[in-house]
């Protein structure tokens, strides 16, 4: 079920971005989602809400209600929680990390998803325009990418509805000295799986969950934002215009 956590007493006291991100996170993890005031909303708005909820979490039980009248047996003691499955939430994670047994359950709502993948760096100005521009039909997007001007940074892109953000996640292993790499065979195997010369493990991987998506147009826009290069030459890209906020590493990181 969705709830408002302690300390966040009202929507009015939180920023719009905080509200959207918190609500999205809760829907993505919930077992049961209650869609209230259905009779007060137009049919098309209720249908849009259904699509959004199923796009974020197709496995959740959706209950439509008015005046919050819901049978308590439908929301308490349901036995729906499964710890192993919970770790695989949300849908974007299943798409991005390719859970073998994941089967999309959103066809009836005309929700589709795909993962955009590329290895070349993004041109900062071009990808900034794409990610901040009109993305028709996109309900949720999540993933990581890298910029030509910041080759050592893993950047995370997150979009929920009309609210999006880009933030640093850390560094690529390709930017870390070899003597600081993990030594466990499984970790090295995972690193090797993502390694490709001359980029190392640097890559673009963003999942888009959409209603009535034009996948070809979205792919073309992102492809056009890639830097035209076959070589890893960060010294040539350092002076490029970069509209993203400055990122600083924490002291001691």
Buried (B, 14 or more C-beta within 10 A) or exposed (E): BBEBEEEEEEEEEBEEEEBBBBBBBBBBBBBBBBBBEBEEBEEEEBEBBBBBBBBBBBBBBBBBBEEEEBEEEEBEEEEEEEEEEEEBBBBBBBBBEEEEEEEEEBEEBBBBBBBBBBBBBBBBBBBBBBBEEEBEBBBBBBBBBBBBBBBBBBBBBBBBBEBBEBEBEBBBBBBBEEEEEEEEEEEEEBBEEBBEEEBBBBBBBBBBBBBEBEBEEBBEBBEEBBBEBEEBBEEEBEEEEBEBEEEEEEEEE
